Amino acid sequence: MKKSLSLLIFFIVNANAQVPILSLEYDSNCKLSAEIFMSKQNLKINDNFTPYFFASGGNYNRVKLLKKDSLGVVMNNSNYNPTTIFQTGMNSYKYYKAHNDQNAKEVFINQLNWLKNNFKTKDESYGFWHFKTPKPSYNLKSDWTSGLTQGMGLGLALMGYEETKDQKLLEIVDLALKAYLIPINEGGFNRCWDGNIWFEEYPSHEPSRVLNGFIFSIAGLYNVYENTGNELALSLFNEGVKTLEKKIHLYDAEFISKYNLLNKENYSGYAKKSYHRLHIWQLLWLHKITQKDIFYDIAKKFLETQKTQFVINNIRIERVKEVSASSYSAENFASYVNDDNWGWGKYWSSFEDSELSFQFFKPEKIFGFTIFFTNQKSHKIPFDLFAVKSNGSREHIKDIRIVSQIEHKSQKNRTTFINVYNFNQIEDVIALEIKFSGITKKNRISINEVNLFLNLEEDVKRIYNSIQRKIKNKT
């Protein structure tokens, strides 16, 4: 039985005032009735209006290197990419505001003009920015739309209004908001997922569900709500948050996050390290906005189980001081297991029993690790695990549990055998030693990478505090 096809506006009555609350009710296909498209939202800018889109404001020097057309609009391989244009516009706006740089202002205005001139409306009820270039990897032909791009378009439009006071930009924001309600089969990016709404970055026929794209799409909604108080933007944002609360666990691959959930042969969906870092940043931002612990907890797990040294938002995380091995073959050195390339590149190997040792900069808390083997025989070789404490004692870890075993086949047809191990957390560890036995020339060990699971609560707080400062200062 279908739910009501209505848009409800009701009131909560308290001792002081009546507060209007917008409630959205969907049918079984997550569609709304046409009623919402009949009325103008009449956006009103808050008195403390400061347009801000989180995770924008990248390196402006890169903007200078981008190819531009005769009107100063950036191009990708002689094509216009709305996402690149909007990112360029927002980054230029931030640089212009921070440094009063007139060249950056000109770049910002040029991208803003493209935004206005290329916004296409449907029956004056809603509108999108379209991609003219096909996306074969998602079987998308020309004229497709994107939730990620729509969110960034909202961000740039608000920045444009702050600078120009052009009322047309608020009209675009109103129509772009309503476009979030349009399902994929009608040219939109709204996909129903078990009765919940999901905004696709790539609205392919088969669900792709790109994580970072979805979060950027709802970040655009929150940006509108924060600066206008618009209830439709808030309701859509809240609906998106509800969906992500229910589904975020699907993006946890135990040793890394998933970029998307696209189901196709020889494709894992594992996130590249840049997107994995972005997921951590986005989820901590969501926790700051919503105060929902699940986003903090998943971000912390993503950080702790992926890598013990990398940079995220200019915060350097580096815990492993040195990696050594008691033996190795040819030029396959132990340091290669800590170079952040687990599916390709250099590796460590040995033809005899050997011990890998990881030295930390300071005492750590450790609770597991992932080993990426280059061949099937290697991942069956037995090992013993030892934790060296700061007092010099050496503890034999025996409660090791295999969380998952994965055969990952890359697009170049290379197979990596991934074993994920957990054990009860051990504190005050200054070194971890993995002692392999039963190795022979016919049964050599070969490892691409070892990721150690360290308690990184301290680093999560550093990143979180950085996000708080950025939100407070709108930088």
C-alpha positions as CSV (number, residue, x, y, z in Angstrom):
1,M,0.0,0.0,0.0
2,K,1.4,3.4,-1.0
3,K,2.0,6.1,1.6
4,S,0.2,9.4,1.2
5,L,1.5,11.6,-1.6
6,S,1.4,14.8,0.4
7,L,3.6,17.5,1.6
8,L,2.7,18.3,5.2
9,I,3.4,21.5,7.1
10,F,2.4,21.3,10.7
11,F,3.1,23.2,13.9
12,I,4.7,22.3,17.2
13,V,3.1,24.4,19.9
14,N,5.0,25.5,23.0
15,A,4.5,28.1,25.6
16,N,6.3,30.8,23.5
17,A,5.7,30.2,19.8
18,Q,4.6,28.1,17.0
19,V,7.5,26.7,15.0
20,P,6.8,25.5,11.4
21,I,8.2,22.1,10.6
22,L,8.3,20.6,7.1
23,S,7.6,16.9,6.9
24,L,8.0,15.0,3.7
25,E,6.0,11.9,3.0
26,Y,6.9,9.6,0.1
27,D,5.2,6.9,-1.8
28,S,6.7,3.4,-2.1
29,N,9.0,4.7,-4.8
30,C,10.3,7.6,-2.7
31,K,8.4,10.1,-4.8
32,L,6.7,13.3,-3.7
33,S,3.5,14.7,-5.1
34,A,3.6,17.7,-7.4
35,E,2.3,20.0,-4.7
36,I,5.7,21.1,-3.6
37,F,6.6,22.3,-7.1
38,M,3.6,24.6,-7.2
39,S,4.9,27.1,-4.7
40,K,7.9,29.4,-4.6
41,Q,10.1,28.9,-1.6
42,N,10.8,32.6,-1.3
43,L,14.3,32.2,0.1
44,K,15.2,34.7,2.7
45,I,18.9,35.2,3.5
46,N,19.8,35.2,7.2
47,D,21.2,38.3,8.8
48,N,24.5,36.5,9.5
49,F,24.7,35.2,6.0
50,T,28.2,33.7,5.3
51,P,28.2,31.2,2.4
52,Y,30.4,28.3,3.1
53,F,30.8,24.8,1.5
54,F,32.9,22.5,3.6
55,A,35.9,20.9,1.9
56,S,36.1,23.6,-0.7
57,G,39.0,26.1,-0.7
58,G,41.7,23.9,-2.1
59,N,45.0,25.0,-3.6
60,Y,44.2,28.1,-5.7
61,N,47.6,27.8,-7.5
62,R,46.2,24.8,-9.2
63,V,43.3,26.9,-10.6
64,K,45.8,29.0,-12.4
65,L,47.0,26.0,-14.3
66,L,43.6,24.9,-15.6
67,K,42.7,25.3,-19.2
68,K,40.0,28.0,-19.8
69,D,37.9,29.1,-22.7
70,S,37.7,32.6,-24.1
71,L,35.2,33.6,-21.3
72,G,37.5,32.3,-18.6
73,V,35.5,29.1,-17.9
74,V,37.6,26.1,-17.0
75,M,37.5,23.1,-19.3
76,N,38.3,19.4,-19.1
77,N,39.8,18.1,-22.4
78,S,37.8,20.7,-24.3
79,N,34.6,19.9,-22.4
80,Y,32.7,21.7,-19.7
81,N,32.5,19.7,-16.5
82,P,30.0,21.4,-14.1
83,T,31.7,19.8,-11.0
84,T,35.1,21.2,-12.0
85,I,33.6,24.6,-12.8
86,F,31.8,24.8,-9.4
87,Q,34.9,23.6,-7.5
88,T,37.0,26.2,-9.3
89,G,34.5,28.9,-8.6
90,M,34.2,28.2,-4.9
91,N,38.0,27.8,-4.4
92,S,38.5,31.1,-6.3
93,Y,35.9,32.8,-4.1
94,K,37.5,31.7,-0.9
95,Y,40.9,32.8,-2.1
96,Y,39.6,36.2,-3.3
97,K,37.9,36.8,0.1
98,A,40.9,35.8,2.1
99,H,43.5,37.8,0.0
100,N,41.4,40.4,-1.8
101,D,42.9,38.9,-5.0
102,Q,41.2,40.5,-8.0
103,N,42.4,37.8,-10.4
104,A,40.7,35.2,-8.2
105,K,37.6,37.3,-8.2
106,E,37.5,37.3,-12.0
107,V,37.9,33.5,-12.1
108,F,35.1,33.2,-9.6
109,I,32.7,35.5,-11.6
110,N,33.5,33.7,-14.8
111,Q,32.5,30.3,-13.3
112,L,29.4,32.0,-11.7
113,N,28.3,33.3,-15.1
114,W,28.5,29.7,-16.5
115,L,26.4,28.5,-13.6
116,K,23.7,31.0,-14.4
117,N,23.7,30.5,-18.1
118,N,23.7,26.7,-18.0
119,F,21.0,26.1,-15.5
120,K,18.2,24.3,-17.3
121,T,14.7,24.4,-15.9
122,K,11.7,22.0,-16.4
123,D,8.3,23.7,-16.6
124,E,9.8,26.4,-14.3
125,S,9.3,23.9,-11.5
126,Y,12.9,22.7,-11.0
127,G,16.2,22.7,-12.7
128,F,19.6,21.0,-13.1
129,W,23.1,21.5,-14.5
130,H,23.7,18.8,-17.1
131,F,26.8,16.9,-18.2
132,K,27.1,16.9,-21.9
133,T,30.0,14.4,-21.9
134,P,29.0,10.7,-21.5
135,K,30.4,8.6,-18.6
136,P,31.0,5.1,-20.1
137,S,32.1,3.6,-16.7
138,Y,28.6,4.2,-15.4
139,N,26.8,3.7,-18.8
140,L,25.7,7.3,-18.8
141,K,25.0,9.0,-22.1
142,S,25.1,12.8,-22.4
143,D,22.7,15.1,-20.5
144,W,23.0,13.3,-17.1
145,T,22.7,15.0,-13.8
146,S,24.5,14.6,-10.5
147,G,23.7,15.0,-6.8
148,L,27.3,15.9,-6.0
149,T,27.3,18.6,-8.7
150,Q,23.9,19.9,-7.6
151,G,25.2,20.4,-4.0
152,M,28.3,22.2,-5.2
153,G,26.1,24.3,-7.6
154,L,24.0,25.4,-4.6
155,G,27.3,26.4,-2.8
156,L,28.6,28.5,-5.6
157,A,25.2,30.1,-6.2
158,L,25.0,31.3,-2.6
159,M,28.6,32.6,-2.8
160,G,27.6,34.4,-6.0
161,Y,24.6,36.0,-4.3
162,E,26.7,37.2,-1.4
163,E,29.0,38.9,-3.8
164,T,26.6,40.3,-6.4
165,K,23.2,40.3,-4.7
166,D,21.7,39.0,-8.0
167,Q,18.2,37.8,-7.2
168,K,18.4,35.4,-10.1
169,L,20.8,33.3,-8.1
170,L,18.3,32.8,-5.3
171,E,15.7,31.7,-7.9
172,I,18.2,29.2,-9.1
173,V,18.8,27.9,-5.6
174,D,15.0,27.5,-5.1
175,L,14.6,25.4,-8.4
176,A,17.8,23.5,-7.8
177,L,16.5,22.4,-4.3
178,K,13.3,21.0,-5.8
179,A,15.4,19.0,-8.3
180,Y,16.5,16.8,-5.4
181,L,13.0,15.3,-5.5
182,I,13.2,14.1,-9.1
183,P,13.8,10.4,-9.6
184,I,16.4,8.9,-11.9
185,N,13.8,7.7,-14.4
186,E,12.6,11.3,-14.9
187,G,16.1,12.7,-15.4
188,G,17.0,13.4,-11.8
189,F,19.4,11.7,-9.3
190,N,17.0,10.7,-6.5
191,R,17.1,6.9,-6.1
192,C,14.9,5.0,-3.6
193,W,16.9,2.6,-1.4
194,D,14.8,0.3,0.8
195,G,12.3,3.1,1.2
196,N,14.9,5.8,1.9
197,I,16.2,8.5,-0.5
198,W,19.7,8.5,-1.9
199,F,21.2,11.2,-4.1
200,E,23.4,9.6,-6.8
201,E,26.6,11.2,-8.0
202,Y,26.2,9.0,-11.1
203,P,22.5,8.2,-11.8
204,S,23.3,4.9,-13.6
205,H,20.6,2.3,-14.3
206,E,22.3,0.0,-11.8
207,P,22.7,1.6,-8.4
208,S,26.3,3.0,-7.9
209,R,25.9,4.8,-4.6
210,V,29.1,6.8,-4.5
211,L,29.7,7.7,-0.8
212,N,31.5,11.0,-1.1
213,G,29.2,12.2,-3.8
214,F,26.1,11.6,-1.6
215,I,27.7,13.5,1.3
216,F,28.6,16.4,-0.9
217,S,25.0,16.4,-2.2
218,I,23.5,16.8,1.3
219,A,26.3,19.2,2.3
220,G,24.8,21.5,-0.3
221,L,21.4,21.1,1.3
222,Y,22.7,22.0,4.7
223,N,24.5,25.0,3.3
224,V,21.2,26.4,2.0
225,Y,19.4,25.7,5.3
226,E,22.2,27.3,7.3
227,N,22.1,30.5,5.3
228,T,18.4,30.8,4.6
229,G,16.5,28.7,7.2
230,N,14.8,26.9,4.3
231,E,12.7,24.0,5.6
232,L,12.7,22.0,2.4
233,A,16.6,22.0,2.4
234,L,16.6,20.9,6.1
235,S,14.1,18.1,5.5
236,L,15.9,16.7,2.5
237,F,19.2,16.9,4.5
238,N,17.6,15.1,7.5
239,E,16.2,12.4,5.2
240,G,19.7,11.9,3.7
241,V,21.2,11.6,7.1
242,K,18.7,9.0,8.1
243,T,19.6,6.9,5.0
244,L,23.3,7.2,5.7
245,E,22.8,6.1,9.3
246,K,21.2,2.9,8.1
247,K,23.6,2.2,5.2
248,I,27.1,3.5,6.2
249,H,28.1,0.1,7.5
250,L,28.0,-1.2,3.9
251,Y,31.0,1.0,3.1
252,D,33.2,-0.6,5.7
253,A,35.5,-3.2,4.0
254,E,37.3,-3.8,7.4
255,F,40.7,-2.6,6.1
256,I,39.5,0.4,4.0
257,S,36.3,2.2,3.0
258,K,34.4,1.6,-0.2
259,Y,34.2,4.3,-2.8
260,N,30.8,3.0,-4.1
261,L,28.6,-0.1,-4.1
262,L,28.6,-0.6,-7.8
263,N,28.0,-4.3,-8.6
264,K,30.1,-5.4,-11.6
265,E,32.6,-8.1,-12.4
266,N,36.1,-7.8,-11.1
267,Y,35.3,-4.5,-9.4
268,S,35.6,-4.2,-5.6
269,G,34.6,-0.6,-5.1
270,Y,37.5,0.0,-2.7
271,A,38.4,3.6,-2.2
272,K,41.7,5.1,-3.4
273,K,43.6,6.6,-0.5
274,S,42.5,10.2,-1.5
275,Y,38.9,9.2,-1.3
276,H,39.4,7.2,1.9
277,R,40.8,10.3,3.5
278,L,37.9,12.4,2.2
279,H,35.4,9.9,3.7
280,I,37.0,10.4,7.1
281,W,36.8,14.1,6.7
282,Q,33.2,14.1,5.5
283,L,32.0,11.7,8.3
284,L,33.6,13.8,11.0
285,W,31.9,16.9,9.5
286,L,28.6,15.1,9.5
287,H,29.1,14.2,13.2
288,K,29.8,17.8,14.0
289,I,26.6,18.9,12.3
290,T,24.3,16.1,13.5
291,Q,26.0,14.9,16.7
292,K,25.2,11.3,15.6
293,D,27.9,9.0,17.0
294,I,27.8,6.5,14.2
295,F,29.5,8.9,11.9
296,Y,32.3,9.6,14.4
297,D,32.8,5.9,15.1
298,I,33.0,4.9,11.5
299,A,35.4,7.7,10.7
300,K,37.6,6.6,13.5
301,K,37.6,3.0,12.3
302,F,38.4,4.1,8.7
303,L,41.3,6.1,10.1
304,E,42.6,3.4,12.4
305,T,42.4,0.4,10.0
306,Q,43.7,1.9,6.8
307,K,47.1,3.4,7.4
308,T,49.4,4.4,10.2
309,Q,51.0,7.3,8.3
310,F,49.5,9.8,5.9
311,V,48.3,13.4,5.7
312,I,44.7,14.4,6.0
313,N,43.7,18.1,5.9
314,N,47.3,19.2,6.5
315,I,47.4,17.0,9.6
316,R,50.3,14.5,9.4
317,I,49.7,11.1,11.0
318,E,52.9,9.1,11.3
319,R,53.3,6.3,13.8
320,V,55.7,3.8,12.3
321,K,59.3,4.8,12.7
322,E,61.0,1.9,10.9
323,V,60.3,-1.4,9.3
324,S,62.9,-4.1,9.2
325,A,63.2,-7.8,8.3
326,S,65.6,-10.5,9.3
327,S,65.9,-11.6,5.7
328,Y,64.8,-10.6,2.2
329,S,65.3,-11.7,-1.4
330,A,67.0,-9.6,-4.1
331,E,65.9,-6.0,-3.7
332,N,62.5,-6.7,-2.1
333,F,63.1,-4.7,1.1
334,A,60.9,-4.6,4.2
335,S,60.3,-0.9,3.9
336,Y,58.1,-1.6,0.9
337,V,55.4,-3.0,3.2
338,N,54.8,0.5,4.6
339,D,54.8,2.5,1.3
340,D,51.0,2.7,1.0
341,N,50.7,0.7,-2.2
342,W,48.9,-2.5,-1.4
343,G,47.6,-3.5,-4.8
344,W,50.6,-2.9,-6.9
345,G,54.2,-1.7,-6.8
346,K,57.1,-3.0,-4.8
347,Y,57.0,-5.7,-2.2
348,W,59.0,-7.6,0.4
349,S,59.7,-11.3,0.0
350,S,61.9,-14.0,1.6
351,F,62.9,-17.6,0.8
352,E,63.6,-18.5,4.4
353,D,62.0,-18.1,7.8
354,S,61.9,-14.4,8.6
355,E,60.7,-11.8,11.0
356,L,59.1,-8.4,10.1
357,S,59.5,-5.8,12.8
358,F,57.6,-2.5,13.1
359,Q,59.2,0.1,15.4
360,F,56.9,3.0,16.6
361,F,57.9,6.5,17.5
362,K,56.2,6.2,20.9
363,P,54.3,3.6,22.8
364,E,51.0,2.7,21.0
365,K,47.8,0.8,21.6
366,I,47.4,-1.9,18.9
367,F,44.4,-4.2,18.2
368,G,44.9,-5.8,14.7
369,F,46.5,-5.6,11.3
370,T,46.0,-6.4,7.6
371,I,48.5,-8.2,5.4
372,F,48.3,-7.9,1.6
373,F,50.0,-11.0,0.1
374,T,51.0,-11.1,-3.5
375,N,50.4,-14.9,-4.0
376,Q,48.1,-17.5,-2.7
377,K,50.7,-19.6,-1.0
378,S,52.0,-16.7,1.1
379,H,48.7,-16.1,2.9
380,K,48.7,-19.6,4.2
381,I,52.2,-19.4,5.8
382,P,51.9,-19.6,9.6
383,F,53.3,-16.8,11.9
384,D,53.6,-15.9,15.5
385,L,53.0,-12.4,16.7
386,F,54.9,-10.5,19.5
387,A,54.4,-7.1,21.1
388,V,57.5,-5.4,22.5
389,K,56.6,-3.2,25.5
390,S,58.3,0.0,26.6
391,N,59.8,-1.9,29.6
392,G,61.6,-4.3,27.2
393,S,59.3,-7.3,27.8
394,R,58.1,-9.3,24.8
395,E,54.4,-10.5,24.8
396,H,53.3,-13.4,22.6
397,I,49.9,-12.5,21.2
398,K,47.8,-15.7,20.8
399,D,44.2,-14.5,20.6
400,I,44.4,-13.6,16.9
401,R,41.1,-13.8,15.0
402,I,40.8,-13.7,11.2
403,V,38.1,-11.1,10.4
404,S,38.1,-11.6,6.7
405,Q,40.0,-13.1,3.8
406,I,39.6,-11.4,0.4
407,E,40.9,-12.2,-3.0
408,H,41.1,-8.8,-4.8
409,K,41.6,-8.9,-8.5
410,S,42.7,-5.5,-10.0
411,Q,41.7,-4.2,-13.4
412,K,45.1,-5.3,-14.6
413,N,44.2,-8.8,-13.6
414,R,46.6,-8.9,-10.6
415,T,45.3,-10.7,-7.5
416,T,46.1,-9.6,-4.0
417,F,45.3,-11.9,-1.1
418,I,44.1,-9.8,1.8
419,N,43.9,-11.2,5.4
420,V,42.4,-9.0,8.1
421,Y,43.3,-9.9,11.7
422,N,42.0,-8.6,15.1
423,F,43.1,-9.3,18.7
424,N,42.4,-7.8,22.1
425,Q,43.9,-4.3,22.3
426,I,47.4,-4.3,23.8
427,E,48.8,-1.1,25.3
428,D,52.3,0.4,25.7
429,V,53.7,-1.3,22.6
430,I,56.9,0.2,21.1
431,A,57.3,-2.5,18.4
432,L,55.3,-5.3,16.7
433,E,57.1,-8.4,15.4
434,I,55.6,-10.9,12.9
435,K,57.6,-14.1,12.8
436,F,56.9,-16.3,9.8
437,S,57.9,-20.0,9.7
438,G,57.8,-22.8,7.1
439,I,59.2,-20.6,4.3
440,T,61.3,-22.3,1.6
441,K,62.4,-21.5,-1.9
442,K,59.3,-23.3,-3.2
443,N,57.1,-21.7,-0.6
444,R,58.4,-18.2,-0.4
445,I,56.5,-15.4,1.3
446,S,55.7,-12.2,-0.6
447,I,53.9,-9.2,0.9
448,N,52.8,-5.9,-0.7
449,E,51.7,-4.1,2.4
450,V,51.0,-4.4,6.2
451,N,48.6,-2.0,7.8
452,L,48.6,-1.9,11.6
453,F,45.4,-1.1,13.5
454,L,46.5,1.4,16.1
455,N,44.2,3.4,18.5
456,L,44.2,6.8,16.9
457,E,41.7,8.6,19.1
458,E,44.3,11.4,19.6
459,D,44.6,11.9,15.8
460,V,40.8,11.8,15.3
461,K,40.4,14.6,17.8
462,R,43.0,16.6,16.0
463,I,41.1,16.3,12.7
464,Y,37.8,16.9,14.4
465,N,39.1,20.1,16.1
466,S,40.4,21.3,12.7
467,I,36.9,20.8,11.2
468,Q,35.4,22.7,14.1
469,R,37.7,25.6,13.5
470,K,36.9,25.6,9.8
471,I,33.2,25.6,10.5
472,K,33.5,28.4,13.0
473,N,35.7,30.6,10.8
474,K,34.0,29.6,7.6
475,T,37.3,28.9,5.9
